[in-house]
Amino acid sequence: KWDSLDAKTRTNYLRERPVLARQIKSKLNDPSLSILDRYTIWDDDNCFDLDTRAKLLQGTKISDLDPLIRLRELEQLTAGASHENAMLFLELKTRLEGFMLVILDRTSMACPVECRSPYLDSKIIDLAFRISPELKFAKGIEKYILRRVSERAGFLPEKILWRKKHPFSGPIETWVDNLPPNLESLLSPKRLDNYGFVNSKFVSQIYKEYKTGSQDREPRIKHS
């Protein structure tokens, strides 16, 4: 919640994540927005916004499908939950199972490394949803309880416990900038029209904007 963040944290967000910060400040703080509206606005910082998604599907076999149908079904299960827990539930049932765990599984197998996710134990998840939201996001700090427990137990040095979050991201921009011809051909209108599930002209437009640099750097990376 924007109002719960101190001045320094707000300044950092505005500098480092300007698009998301503006959305939080102007939209997410609107009490009239539903949980689904809030989650969709927040999620748009990480992928295509709804307008772009609609253009991608325009004129295709699946253009009439509701891209939010899964979220609408899940939102019905959050009735009576706090705002924070409802958002976490949507995150748990969508991004975690459909994106984060998939990447973890693929990258660990590619190394090869046996990887486990201990915090997905059902007892830990049940406990997490019973904990007060004010403790989960204390002072606008993510993973606040975990950091404090680790600090008291001496698991990790303080400089690691309280440092800025470092996401694991692949060099997507470099990959897309250096696609070999045989892979670039997969984005050709002829090939995409054969699939029939995306608007080939709009894909070509996005790819051209990406290659020419007419898109801002951050969206370009995400759109890839």
DOVOSE-312174 format. One record per atom (N, C-alpha, C): residue number from 1; residue in one letter; atom name; x negated, y, z. Coordinates in nm, 2 decimals. Example, Ala and Ser with C-alpha at 12.3 -4.5 7.8 and 13.67 -1.06 7.14 Angstrom:
BEGIN
1/A/N/-1.32/-0.57/0.78
1/A/CA/-1.23/-0.45/0.78
1/A/C/-1.32/-0.33/0.78
2/S/N/-1.28/-0.22/0.71
2/S/CA/-1.37/-0.11/0.71
2/S/C/-1.29/0.00/0.79
END
This chain:
BEGIN
1/K/N/-0.08/-0.12/0.00
1/K/CA/0.00/0.00/0.00
1/K/C/-0.09/0.12/0.00
2/W/N/-0.06/0.21/-0.09
2/W/CA/-0.15/0.33/-0.11
2/W/C/-0.16/0.41/0.02
3/D/N/-0.04/0.43/0.09
3/D/CA/-0.04/0.51/0.21
3/D/C/-0.13/0.45/0.32
4/S/N/-0.16/0.32/0.32
4/S/CA/-0.23/0.26/0.42
4/S/C/-0.38/0.27/0.40
5/L/N/-0.42/0.32/0.29
5/L/CA/-0.57/0.33/0.26
5/L/C/-0.62/0.46/0.31
6/D/N/-0.75/0.46/0.36
6/D/CA/-0.81/0.58/0.41
6/D/C/-0.86/0.66/0.28
7/A/N/-0.90/0.78/0.31
7/A/CA/-0.94/0.87/0.20
7/A/C/-1.06/0.82/0.12
8/K/N/-1.15/0.75/0.19
8/K/CA/-1.27/0.70/0.12
8/K/C/-1.23/0.59/0.02
9/T/N/-1.14/0.50/0.07
9/T/CA/-1.10/0.38/-0.01
9/T/C/-1.02/0.43/-0.13
10/R/N/-0.94/0.53/-0.11
10/R/CA/-0.86/0.59/-0.22
10/R/C/-0.95/0.65/-0.33
11/T/N/-1.05/0.72/-0.28
11/T/CA/-1.15/0.78/-0.37
11/T/C/-1.22/0.67/-0.45
12/N/N/-1.26/0.57/-0.39
12/N/CA/-1.33/0.46/-0.45
12/N/C/-1.24/0.39/-0.56
13/Y/N/-1.12/0.37/-0.53
13/Y/CA/-1.02/0.31/-0.62
13/Y/C/-1.00/0.40/-0.74
14/L/N/-0.99/0.53/-0.72
14/L/CA/-0.97/0.62/-0.83
14/L/C/-1.09/0.63/-0.92
15/R/N/-1.21/0.61/-0.86
15/R/CA/-1.33/0.62/-0.94
15/R/C/-1.35/0.49/-1.02
16/E/N/-1.34/0.37/-0.95
16/E/CA/-1.38/0.25/-1.00
16/E/C/-1.26/0.18/-1.08
17/R/N/-1.14/0.20/-1.04
17/R/CA/-1.03/0.13/-1.10
17/R/C/-0.92/0.24/-1.13
18/P/N/-0.95/0.34/-1.22
18/P/CA/-0.86/0.45/-1.24
18/P/C/-0.72/0.42/-1.28
19/V/N/-0.71/0.32/-1.38
19/V/CA/-0.58/0.28/-1.43
19/V/C/-0.49/0.22/-1.32
20/L/N/-0.55/0.12/-1.25
20/L/CA/-0.48/0.06/-1.14
20/L/C/-0.44/0.16/-1.03
21/A/N/-0.54/0.24/-1.00
21/A/CA/-0.51/0.34/-0.89
21/A/C/-0.40/0.43/-0.92
22/R/N/-0.39/0.48/-1.05
22/R/CA/-0.29/0.57/-1.09
22/R/C/-0.15/0.50/-1.08
23/Q/N/-0.15/0.37/-1.12
23/Q/CA/-0.03/0.29/-1.11
23/Q/C/0.02/0.27/-0.97
24/I/N/-0.08/0.24/-0.88
24/I/CA/-0.04/0.23/-0.74
24/I/C/0.01/0.36/-0.68
25/K/N/-0.05/0.47/-0.72
25/K/CA/-0.02/0.60/-0.67
25/K/C/0.12/0.64/-0.72
26/S/N/0.15/0.62/-0.85
26/S/CA/0.27/0.68/-0.91
26/S/C/0.38/0.58/-0.92
27/K/N/0.35/0.45/-0.92
27/K/CA/0.46/0.36/-0.95
27/K/C/0.48/0.26/-0.83
28/L/N/0.38/0.20/-0.78
28/L/CA/0.39/0.09/-0.68
28/L/C/0.44/0.15/-0.55
29/N/N/0.42/0.28/-0.53
29/N/CA/0.47/0.34/-0.40
29/N/C/0.61/0.38/-0.41
30/D/N/0.68/0.35/-0.52
30/D/CA/0.82/0.38/-0.53
30/D/C/0.91/0.28/-0.46
31/P/N/0.98/0.31/-0.35
31/P/CA/1.05/0.21/-0.27
31/P/C/1.17/0.15/-0.35
32/S/N/1.21/0.21/-0.46
32/S/CA/1.32/0.15/-0.54
32/S/C/1.28/0.03/-0.63
33/L/N/1.15/0.01/-0.64
33/L/CA/1.10/-0.09/-0.73
33/L/C/1.12/-0.23/-0.66
34/S/N/1.16/-0.33/-0.74
34/S/CA/1.17/-0.46/-0.69
34/S/C/1.03/-0.53/-0.68
35/I/N/1.03/-0.64/-0.61
35/I/CA/0.90/-0.72/-0.60
35/I/C/0.85/-0.76/-0.74
36/L/N/0.94/-0.80/-0.83
36/L/CA/0.90/-0.83/-0.96
36/L/C/0.84/-0.72/-1.04
37/D/N/0.91/-0.60/-1.02
37/D/CA/0.86/-0.48/-1.09
37/D/C/0.72/-0.45/-1.04
38/R/N/0.70/-0.45/-0.91
38/R/CA/0.57/-0.42/-0.85
38/R/C/0.46/-0.52/-0.90
39/Y/N/0.49/-0.65/-0.90
39/Y/CA/0.39/-0.75/-0.94
39/Y/C/0.36/-0.73/-1.09
40/T/N/0.46/-0.70/-1.17
40/T/CA/0.43/-0.69/-1.31
40/T/C/0.35/-0.57/-1.34
41/I/N/0.37/-0.45/-1.27
41/I/CA/0.29/-0.33/-1.29
41/I/C/0.15/-0.36/-1.25
42/W/N/0.13/-0.43/-1.14
42/W/CA/0.00/-0.46/-1.09
42/W/C/-0.07/-0.56/-1.18
43/D/N/0.00/-0.66/-1.23
43/D/CA/-0.06/-0.76/-1.32
43/D/C/-0.10/-0.70/-1.45
44/D/N/-0.04/-0.59/-1.49
44/D/CA/-0.07/-0.53/-1.62
44/D/C/-0.21/-0.48/-1.63
45/D/N/-0.27/-0.46/-1.51
45/D/CA/-0.41/-0.41/-1.51
45/D/C/-0.51/-0.53/-1.55
46/N/N/-0.45/-0.65/-1.55
46/N/CA/-0.54/-0.76/-1.57
46/N/C/-0.51/-0.83/-1.71
47/C/N/-0.41/-0.79/-1.78
47/C/CA/-0.37/-0.85/-1.90
47/C/C/-0.29/-0.76/-1.99
48/F/N/-0.23/-0.80/-2.09
48/F/CA/-0.15/-0.72/-2.17
48/F/C/-0.02/-0.67/-2.10
49/D/N/0.01/-0.54/-2.12
49/D/CA/0.13/-0.49/-2.06
49/D/C/0.25/-0.54/-2.14
50/L/N/0.37/-0.52/-2.08
50/L/CA/0.49/-0.58/-2.14
50/L/C/0.52/-0.53/-2.29
51/D/N/0.49/-0.40/-2.31
51/D/CA/0.51/-0.35/-2.44
51/D/C/0.41/-0.41/-2.54
52/T/N/0.29/-0.43/-2.50
52/T/CA/0.19/-0.50/-2.59
52/T/C/0.23/-0.64/-2.62
53/R/N/0.28/-0.71/-2.51
53/R/CA/0.32/-0.85/-2.53
53/R/C/0.43/-0.86/-2.62
54/A/N/0.53/-0.77/-2.62
54/A/CA/0.64/-0.77/-2.71
54/A/C/0.60/-0.75/-2.85
55/K/N/0.50/-0.67/-2.88
55/K/CA/0.45/-0.64/-3.01
55/K/C/0.37/-0.77/-3.06
56/L/N/0.31/-0.84/-2.97
56/L/CA/0.23/-0.96/-3.01
56/L/C/0.33/-1.07/-3.06
57/L/N/0.45/-1.07/-3.00
57/L/CA/0.55/-1.17/-3.03
57/L/C/0.65/-1.13/-3.14
58/Q/N/0.65/-1.00/-3.18
58/Q/CA/0.75/-0.95/-3.27
58/Q/C/0.75/-1.03/-3.40
59/G/N/0.87/-1.07/-3.44
59/G/CA/0.89/-1.14/-3.57
59/G/C/0.84/-1.29/-3.56
60/T/N/0.81/-1.34/-3.45
60/T/CA/0.77/-1.48/-3.44
60/T/C/0.88/-1.57/-3.39
61/K/N/0.85/-1.70/-3.39
61/K/CA/0.95/-1.80/-3.35
61/K/C/0.99/-1.79/-3.20
62/I/N/0.90/-1.73/-3.12
62/I/CA/0.93/-1.72/-2.98
62/I/C/0.95/-1.57/-2.93
63/S/N/0.98/-1.49/-3.02
63/S/CA/1.00/-1.34/-2.99
63/S/C/1.11/-1.32/-2.89
64/D/N/1.21/-1.41/-2.89
64/D/CA/1.33/-1.39/-2.81
64/D/C/1.31/-1.45/-2.66
65/L/N/1.20/-1.51/-2.64
65/L/CA/1.18/-1.57/-2.51
65/L/C/1.14/-1.46/-2.41
66/D/N/1.19/-1.48/-2.29
66/D/CA/1.16/-1.38/-2.18
66/D/C/1.02/-1.41/-2.12
67/P/N/0.92/-1.32/-2.14
67/P/CA/0.79/-1.35/-2.09
67/P/C/0.78/-1.35/-1.93
68/L/N/0.89/-1.30/-1.87
68/L/CA/0.89/-1.30/-1.72
68/L/C/0.98/-1.40/-1.66
69/I/N/1.02/-1.50/-1.74
69/I/CA/1.12/-1.60/-1.69
69/I/C/1.07/-1.67/-1.57
70/R/N/0.94/-1.71/-1.58
70/R/CA/0.88/-1.78/-1.47
70/R/C/0.88/-1.70/-1.34
71/L/N/0.84/-1.57/-1.36
71/L/CA/0.84/-1.48/-1.24
71/L/C/0.98/-1.45/-1.19
72/R/N/1.08/-1.44/-1.27
72/R/CA/1.21/-1.42/-1.23
72/R/C/1.26/-1.54/-1.14
73/E/N/1.23/-1.66/-1.18
73/E/CA/1.27/-1.77/-1.10
73/E/C/1.20/-1.78/-0.97
74/L/N/1.07/-1.74/-0.97
74/L/CA/0.99/-1.74/-0.84
74/L/C/1.04/-1.63/-0.75
75/E/N/1.08/-1.51/-0.81
75/E/CA/1.12/-1.40/-0.73
75/E/C/1.24/-1.44/-0.64
76/Q/N/1.33/-1.52/-0.69
76/Q/CA/1.45/-1.56/-0.62
76/Q/C/1.41/-1.63/-0.49
77/L/N/1.29/-1.69/-0.49
77/L/CA/1.25/-1.77/-0.37
77/L/C/1.19/-1.68/-0.26
78/T/N/1.17/-1.55/-0.29
78/T/CA/1.10/-1.46/-0.20
78/T/C/1.20/-1.38/-0.11
79/A/N/1.33/-1.41/-0.13
79/A/CA/1.44/-1.34/-0.06
79/A/C/1.41/-1.34/0.09
80/G/N/1.41/-1.23/0.16
80/G/CA/1.38/-1.22/0.30
80/G/C/1.24/-1.21/0.34
81/A/N/1.15/-1.24/0.25
81/A/CA/1.00/-1.23/0.28
81/A/C/0.96/-1.08/0.28
82/S/N/0.85/-1.05/0.35
82/S/CA/0.79/-0.92/0.35
82/S/C/0.74/-0.89/0.21
83/H/N/0.72/-0.76/0.18
83/H/CA/0.67/-0.72/0.05
83/H/C/0.54/-0.79/0.02
84/E/N/0.45/-0.79/0.12
84/E/CA/0.31/-0.85/0.10
84/E/C/0.32/-1.00/0.08
85/N/N/0.40/-1.07/0.16
85/N/CA/0.41/-1.21/0.14
85/N/C/0.48/-1.25/0.01
86/A/N/0.57/-1.17/-0.04
86/A/CA/0.64/-1.20/-0.16
86/A/C/0.54/-1.18/-0.28
87/M/N/0.45/-1.08/-0.27
87/M/CA/0.35/-1.06/-0.37
87/M/C/0.25/-1.17/-0.37
88/L/N/0.21/-1.21/-0.25
88/L/CA/0.11/-1.32/-0.24
88/L/C/0.17/-1.45/-0.29
89/F/N/0.30/-1.48/-0.27
89/F/CA/0.36/-1.60/-0.32
89/F/C/0.36/-1.60/-0.47
90/L/N/0.39/-1.49/-0.53
90/L/CA/0.39/-1.48/-0.68
90/L/C/0.25/-1.51/-0.73
91/E/N/0.15/-1.45/-0.66
91/E/CA/0.01/-1.47/-0.70
91/E/C/-0.03/-1.62/-0.69
92/L/N/0.02/-1.68/-0.58
92/L/CA/-0.02/-1.82/-0.55
92/L/C/0.04/-1.91/-0.66
93/K/N/0.16/-1.88/-0.70
93/K/CA/0.23/-1.97/-0.80
93/K/C/0.20/-1.94/-0.94
94/T/N/0.14/-1.83/-0.97
94/T/CA/0.11/-1.79/-1.11
94/T/C/-0.04/-1.78/-1.14
95/R/N/-0.11/-1.68/-1.09
95/R/CA/-0.25/-1.66/-1.13
95/R/C/-0.34/-1.76/-1.07
96/L/N/-0.31/-1.80/-0.94
96/L/CA/-0.40/-1.90/-0.88
96/L/C/-0.39/-2.04/-0.95
97/E/N/-0.27/-2.09/-0.97
97/E/CA/-0.26/-2.22/-1.03
97/E/C/-0.28/-2.22/-1.18
98/G/N/-0.25/-2.11/-1.25
98/G/CA/-0.26/-2.11/-1.40
98/G/C/-0.38/-2.04/-1.45
99/F/N/-0.46/-1.99/-1.36
99/F/CA/-0.58/-1.91/-1.41
99/F/C/-0.71/-1.94/-1.33
100/M/N/-0.70/-1.90/-1.20
100/M/CA/-0.82/-1.91/-1.12
100/M/C/-0.87/-2.06/-1.10
101/L/N/-0.78/-2.15/-1.07
101/L/CA/-0.82/-2.28/-1.04
101/L/C/-0.86/-2.35/-1.17
102/V/N/-0.80/-2.31/-1.28
102/V/CA/-0.84/-2.37/-1.41
102/V/C/-0.98/-2.33/-1.44
103/I/N/-1.01/-2.20/-1.42
103/I/CA/-1.15/-2.16/-1.45
103/I/C/-1.25/-2.23/-1.36
104/L/N/-1.21/-2.24/-1.23
104/L/CA/-1.30/-2.31/-1.13
104/L/C/-1.33/-2.45/-1.18
105/D/N/-1.22/-2.52/-1.22
105/D/CA/-1.24/-2.66/-1.26
105/D/C/-1.32/-2.68/-1.38
106/R/N/-1.30/-2.59/-1.48
106/R/CA/-1.38/-2.60/-1.61
106/R/C/-1.52/-2.57/-1.59
107/T/N/-1.55/-2.46/-1.52
107/T/CA/-1.69/-2.41/-1.50
107/T/C/-1.77/-2.51/-1.41
108/S/N/-1.70/-2.56/-1.31
108/S/CA/-1.77/-2.66/-1.22
108/S/C/-1.80/-2.79/-1.30
109/M/N/-1.71/-2.83/-1.38
109/M/CA/-1.74/-2.96/-1.46
109/M/C/-1.84/-2.94/-1.56
110/A/N/-1.85/-2.81/-1.62
110/A/CA/-1.95/-2.79/-1.72
110/A/C/-2.09/-2.79/-1.67
111/C/N/-2.11/-2.77/-1.53
111/C/CA/-2.25/-2.75/-1.48
111/C/C/-2.33/-2.88/-1.47
112/P/N/-2.29/-2.99/-1.42
112/P/CA/-2.17/-3.03/-1.35
112/P/C/-2.19/-3.01/-1.20
113/V/N/-2.08/-2.96/-1.13
113/V/CA/-2.08/-2.95/-0.99
113/V/C/-1.94/-2.99/-0.93
114/E/N/-1.95/-3.06/-0.82
114/E/CA/-1.82/-3.10/-0.76
114/E/C/-1.78/-2.99/-0.67
115/C/N/-1.67/-2.93/-0.70
115/C/CA/-1.62/-2.81/-0.64
115/C/C/-1.49/-2.84/-0.56
116/R/N/-1.47/-2.78/-0.44
116/R/CA/-1.35/-2.80/-0.36
116/R/C/-1.30/-2.66/-0.32
117/S/N/-1.17/-2.66/-0.29
117/S/CA/-1.11/-2.53/-0.25
117/S/C/-1.04/-2.56/-0.11
118/P/N/-1.12/-2.55/-0.01
118/P/CA/-1.07/-2.58/0.13
118/P/C/-0.95/-2.50/0.17
119/Y/N/-0.94/-2.37/0.13
119/Y/CA/-0.84/-2.28/0.17
119/Y/C/-0.70/-2.32/0.11
120/L/N/-0.70/-2.42/0.02
120/L/CA/-0.57/-2.46/-0.03
120/L/C/-0.50/-2.57/0.05
121/D/N/-0.56/-2.60/0.16
121/D/CA/-0.50/-2.70/0.25
121/D/C/-0.36/-2.64/0.29
122/S/N/-0.26/-2.73/0.28
122/S/CA/-0.12/-2.68/0.31
122/S/C/-0.10/-2.62/0.44
123/K/N/-0.18/-2.67/0.54
123/K/CA/-0.17/-2.61/0.68
123/K/C/-0.22/-2.47/0.69
124/I/N/-0.33/-2.45/0.61
124/I/CA/-0.39/-2.31/0.61
124/I/C/-0.30/-2.22/0.54
125/I/N/-0.24/-2.26/0.43
125/I/CA/-0.15/-2.18/0.35
125/I/C/-0.02/-2.14/0.44
126/D/N/0.03/-2.24/0.51
126/D/CA/0.15/-2.21/0.60
126/D/C/0.11/-2.11/0.70
127/L/N/-0.01/-2.12/0.76
127/L/CA/-0.05/-2.03/0.86
127/L/C/-0.07/-1.89/0.80
128/A/N/-0.13/-1.88/0.68
128/A/CA/-0.15/-1.75/0.62
128/A/C/-0.02/-1.68/0.60
129/F/N/0.08/-1.75/0.56
129/F/CA/0.21/-1.68/0.54
129/F/C/0.28/-1.64/0.66
130/R/N/0.24/-1.70/0.78
130/R/CA/0.30/-1.66/0.91
130/R/C/0.22/-1.54/0.97
131/I/N/0.10/-1.51/0.92
131/I/CA/0.03/-1.40/0.98
131/I/C/0.08/-1.27/0.94
132/S/N/0.08/-1.17/1.03
132/S/CA/0.14/-1.04/1.00
132/S/C/0.06/-0.97/0.88
133/P/N/0.14/-0.92/0.79
133/P/CA/0.08/-0.85/0.67
133/P/C/-0.02/-0.74/0.71
134/E/N/0.01/-0.67/0.83
134/E/CA/-0.08/-0.56/0.87
134/E/C/-0.22/-0.61/0.91
135/L/N/-0.23/-0.74/0.94
135/L/CA/-0.36/-0.80/0.97
135/L/C/-0.43/-0.84/0.84
136/K/N/-0.35/-0.89/0.74
136/K/CA/-0.41/-0.94/0.62
136/K/C/-0.48/-0.82/0.54
137/F/N/-0.41/-0.70/0.55
137/F/CA/-0.47/-0.59/0.47
137/F/C/-0.51/-0.48/0.56
138/A/N/-0.56/-0.51/0.67
138/A/CA/-0.60/-0.41/0.77
138/A/C/-0.70/-0.31/0.71
139/K/N/-0.67/-0.18/0.72
139/K/CA/-0.75/-0.07/0.67
139/K/C/-0.78/-0.08/0.52
140/G/N/-0.69/-0.15/0.45
140/G/CA/-0.70/-0.16/0.31
140/G/C/-0.81/-0.26/0.26
141/I/N/-0.86/-0.34/0.36
141/I/CA/-0.97/-0.43/0.33
141/I/C/-0.92/-0.57/0.30
142/E/N/-0.95/-0.63/0.19
142/E/CA/-0.91/-0.76/0.15
142/E/C/-0.98/-0.86/0.24
143/K/N/-0.92/-0.98/0.26
143/K/CA/-0.98/-1.09/0.34
143/K/C/-1.03/-1.04/0.48
144/Y/N/-0.95/-0.95/0.54
144/Y/CA/-1.00/-0.89/0.66
144/Y/C/-1.01/-0.99/0.77
145/I/N/-0.91/-1.08/0.79
145/I/CA/-0.92/-1.18/0.90
145/I/C/-1.04/-1.27/0.88
146/L/N/-1.06/-1.32/0.75
146/L/CA/-1.17/-1.41/0.72
146/L/C/-1.30/-1.34/0.75
147/R/N/-1.31/-1.22/0.72
147/R/CA/-1.44/-1.14/0.74
147/R/C/-1.47/-1.13/0.89
148/R/N/-1.36/-1.10/0.97
148/R/CA/-1.38/-1.08/1.11
148/R/C/-1.41/-1.21/1.18
149/V/N/-1.34/-1.32/1.14
149/V/CA/-1.37/-1.45/1.20
149/V/C/-1.52/-1.49/1.17
150/S/N/-1.56/-1.47/1.05
150/S/CA/-1.70/-1.50/1.01
150/S/C/-1.80/-1.42/1.08
151/E/N/-1.76/-1.29/1.11
151/E/CA/-1.85/-1.20/1.18
151/E/C/-1.87/-1.25/1.32
152/R/N/-1.76/-1.28/1.39
152/R/CA/-1.77/-1.32/1.53
152/R/C/-1.84/-1.46/1.54
153/A/N/-1.82/-1.54/1.44
153/A/CA/-1.88/-1.68/1.45
153/A/C/-2.03/-1.68/1.40
154/G/N/-2.07/-1.56/1.34
154/G/CA/-2.20/-1.55/1.29
154/G/C/-2.23/-1.64/1.17
155/F/N/-2.13/-1.66/1.09
155/F/CA/-2.14/-1.74/0.97
155/F/C/-2.24/-1.68/0.86
156/L/N/-2.22/-1.55/0.84
156/L/CA/-2.29/-1.48/0.74
156/L/C/-2.34/-1.34/0.79
157/P/N/-2.45/-1.29/0.73
157/P/CA/-2.50/-1.16/0.77
157/P/C/-2.39/-1.05/0.74
158/E/N/-2.40/-0.95/0.82
158/E/CA/-2.30/-0.84/0.81
158/E/C/-2.30/-0.78/0.67
159/K/N/-2.42/-0.76/0.61
159/K/CA/-2.43/-0.70/0.48
159/K/C/-2.36/-0.78/0.37
160/I/N/-2.35/-0.91/0.39
160/I/CA/-2.27/-0.99/0.30
160/I/C/-2.12/-0.99/0.33
161/L/N/-2.09/-1.00/0.46
161/L/CA/-1.95/-1.00/0.50
161/L/C/-1.87/-0.88/0.46
162/W/N/-1.93/-0.77/0.46
162/W/CA/-1.86/-0.64/0.44
162/W/C/-1.89/-0.57/0.31
163/R/N/-1.97/-0.64/0.23
163/R/CA/-2.00/-0.57/0.10
163/R/C/-1.89/-0.57/0.00
164/K/N/-1.90/-0.50/-0.10
164/K/CA/-1.80/-0.49/-0.20
164/K/C/-1.78/-0.62/-0.27
165/K/N/-1.66/-0.65/-0.31
165/K/CA/-1.62/-0.77/-0.37
165/K/C/-1.69/-0.79/-0.51
166/H/N/-1.75/-0.90/-0.54
166/H/CA/-1.81/-0.93/-0.67
166/H/C/-1.74/-1.04/-0.74
167/P/N/-1.65/-1.01/-0.84
167/P/CA/-1.58/-1.11/-0.91
167/P/C/-1.67/-1.19/-1.00
168/F/N/-1.63/-1.31/-1.03
168/F/CA/-1.71/-1.39/-1.13
168/F/C/-1.65/-1.37/-1.26
169/S/N/-1.72/-1.30/-1.35
169/S/CA/-1.67/-1.27/-1.48
169/S/C/-1.77/-1.31/-1.59
170/G/N/-1.72/-1.37/-1.70
170/G/CA/-1.80/-1.41/-1.81
170/G/C/-1.83/-1.29/-1.90
171/P/N/-1.93/-1.30/-1.98
171/P/CA/-1.97/-1.19/-2.07
171/P/C/-1.87/-1.19/-2.19
172/I/N/-1.74/-1.17/-2.17
172/I/CA/-1.65/-1.18/-2.28
172/I/C/-1.67/-1.08/-2.39
173/E/N/-1.71/-0.95/-2.35
173/E/CA/-1.73/-0.85/-2.44
173/E/C/-1.84/-0.89/-2.54
174/T/N/-1.95/-0.95/-2.48
174/T/CA/-2.06/-0.99/-2.57
174/T/C/-2.02/-1.10/-2.66
175/W/N/-1.95/-1.19/-2.61
175/W/CA/-1.90/-1.31/-2.69
175/W/C/-1.82/-1.26/-2.81
176/V/N/-1.72/-1.17/-2.78
176/V/CA/-1.63/-1.12/-2.89
176/V/C/-1.71/-1.04/-2.99
177/D/N/-1.80/-0.96/-2.94
177/D/CA/-1.88/-0.87/-3.03
177/D/C/-1.97/-0.96/-3.12
178/N/N/-2.00/-1.08/-3.09
178/N/CA/-2.09/-1.16/-3.17
178/N/C/-2.03/-1.29/-3.21
179/L/N/-1.90/-1.29/-3.24
179/L/CA/-1.83/-1.41/-3.29
179/L/C/-1.89/-1.46/-3.42
180/P/N/-1.93/-1.59/-3.44
180/P/CA/-1.97/-1.64/-3.57
180/P/C/-1.86/-1.64/-3.66
181/P/N/-1.89/-1.63/-3.79
181/P/CA/-1.78/-1.63/-3.90
181/P/C/-1.67/-1.74/-3.89
182/N/N/-1.72/-1.86/-3.85
182/N/CA/-1.62/-1.97/-3.84
182/N/C/-1.52/-1.95/-3.73
183/L/N/-1.56/-1.88/-3.62
183/L/CA/-1.47/-1.85/-3.52
183/L/C/-1.38/-1.73/-3.55
184/E/N/-1.44/-1.63/-3.61
184/E/CA/-1.37/-1.51/-3.64
184/E/C/-1.26/-1.54/-3.74
185/S/N/-1.28/-1.64/-3.82
185/S/CA/-1.17/-1.68/-3.92
185/S/C/-1.05/-1.73/-3.85
186/L/N/-1.06/-1.77/-3.73
186/L/CA/-0.94/-1.82/-3.65
186/L/C/-0.85/-1.70/-3.62
187/L/N/-0.90/-1.58/-3.63
187/L/CA/-0.81/-1.46/-3.61
187/L/C/-0.76/-1.40/-3.74
188/S/N/-0.78/-1.46/-3.85
188/S/CA/-0.73/-1.41/-3.98
188/S/C/-0.58/-1.42/-3.98
189/P/N/-0.52/-1.32/-4.05
189/P/CA/-0.37/-1.33/-4.06
189/P/C/-0.32/-1.46/-4.12
190/K/N/-0.39/-1.51/-4.22
190/K/CA/-0.34/-1.64/-4.28
190/K/C/-0.34/-1.75/-4.18
191/R/N/-0.44/-1.76/-4.10
191/R/CA/-0.45/-1.87/-4.00
191/R/C/-0.34/-1.85/-3.89
192/L/N/-0.33/-1.73/-3.84
192/L/CA/-0.23/-1.70/-3.74
192/L/C/-0.09/-1.71/-3.79
193/D/N/-0.06/-1.68/-3.91
193/D/CA/0.07/-1.70/-3.97
193/D/C/0.11/-1.84/-3.98
194/N/N/0.01/-1.93/-3.99
194/N/CA/0.04/-2.07/-4.00
194/N/C/0.09/-2.12/-3.86
195/Y/N/0.03/-2.06/-3.75
195/Y/CA/0.08/-2.10/-3.62
195/Y/C/0.22/-2.05/-3.59
196/G/N/0.24/-1.93/-3.63
196/G/CA/0.38/-1.87/-3.61
196/G/C/0.42/-1.83/-3.47
197/F/N/0.32/-1.82/-3.38
197/F/CA/0.36/-1.77/-3.24
197/F/C/0.31/-1.64/-3.20
198/V/N/0.23/-1.57/-3.29
198/V/CA/0.19/-1.43/-3.27
198/V/C/0.20/-1.35/-3.39
199/N/N/0.22/-1.22/-3.37
199/N/CA/0.23/-1.13/-3.48
199/N/C/0.09/-1.10/-3.54
200/S/N/0.05/-1.16/-3.65
200/S/CA/-0.08/-1.16/-3.71
200/S/C/-0.13/-1.01/-3.74
201/K/N/-0.04/-0.93/-3.78
201/K/CA/-0.08/-0.79/-3.81
201/K/C/-0.12/-0.72/-3.69
202/F/N/-0.05/-0.74/-3.58
202/F/CA/-0.08/-0.67/-3.45
202/F/C/-0.21/-0.73/-3.39
203/V/N/-0.23/-0.86/-3.41
203/V/CA/-0.36/-0.91/-3.36
203/V/C/-0.47/-0.85/-3.44
204/S/N/-0.46/-0.84/-3.57
204/S/CA/-0.56/-0.78/-3.65
204/S/C/-0.59/-0.64/-3.61
205/Q/N/-0.48/-0.56/-3.57
205/Q/CA/-0.50/-0.43/-3.53
205/Q/C/-0.58/-0.42/-3.40
206/I/N/-0.54/-0.50/-3.31
206/I/CA/-0.61/-0.50/-3.18
206/I/C/-0.76/-0.54/-3.20
207/Y/N/-0.78/-0.64/-3.28
207/Y/CA/-0.92/-0.69/-3.30
207/Y/C/-1.01/-0.58/-3.37
208/K/N/-0.94/-0.51/-3.47
208/K/CA/-1.01/-0.40/-3.54
208/K/C/-1.05/-0.29/-3.44
209/E/N/-0.95/-0.25/-3.35
209/E/CA/-0.98/-0.15/-3.26
209/E/C/-1.09/-0.19/-3.16
210/Y/N/-1.09/-0.32/-3.13
210/Y/CA/-1.19/-0.37/-3.04
210/Y/C/-1.33/-0.35/-3.10
211/K/N/-1.34/-0.40/-3.23
211/K/CA/-1.47/-0.40/-3.29
211/K/C/-1.52/-0.26/-3.32
212/T/N/-1.43/-0.17/-3.35
212/T/CA/-1.47/-0.03/-3.38
212/T/C/-1.49/0.06/-3.26
213/G/N/-1.45/0.00/-3.15
213/G/CA/-1.47/0.08/-3.02
213/G/C/-1.37/0.19/-3.00
214/S/N/-1.25/0.18/-3.07
214/S/CA/-1.15/0.29/-3.05
214/S/C/-1.07/0.26/-2.93
215/Q/N/-1.08/0.14/-2.87
215/Q/CA/-1.02/0.12/-2.74
215/Q/C/-1.11/0.15/-2.63
216/D/N/-1.05/0.19/-2.51
216/D/CA/-1.14/0.21/-2.40
216/D/C/-1.21/0.08/-2.36
217/R/N/-1.32/0.09/-2.30
217/R/CA/-1.40/-0.03/-2.27
217/R/C/-1.33/-0.13/-2.18
218/E/N/-1.27/-0.09/-2.07
218/E/CA/-1.20/-0.18/-1.98
218/E/C/-1.09/-0.26/-2.05
219/P/N/-0.99/-0.19/-2.11
219/P/CA/-0.89/-0.26/-2.18
219/P/C/-0.94/-0.35/-2.29
220/R/N/-1.05/-0.31/-2.36
220/R/CA/-1.10/-0.39/-2.46
220/R/C/-1.15/-0.53/-2.41
221/I/N/-1.21/-0.53/-2.29
221/I/CA/-1.26/-0.65/-2.23
221/I/C/-1.14/-0.74/-2.20
222/K/N/-1.04/-0.68/-2.13
222/K/CA/-0.92/-0.76/-2.09
222/K/C/-0.84/-0.81/-2.21
223/H/N/-0.83/-0.73/-2.31
223/H/CA/-0.75/-0.77/-2.42
223/H/C/-0.81/-0.88/-2.50
224/S/N/-0.95/-0.90/-2.49
224/S/CA/-1.01/-1.00/-2.56
224/S/C/-0.97/-1.14/-2.50
END
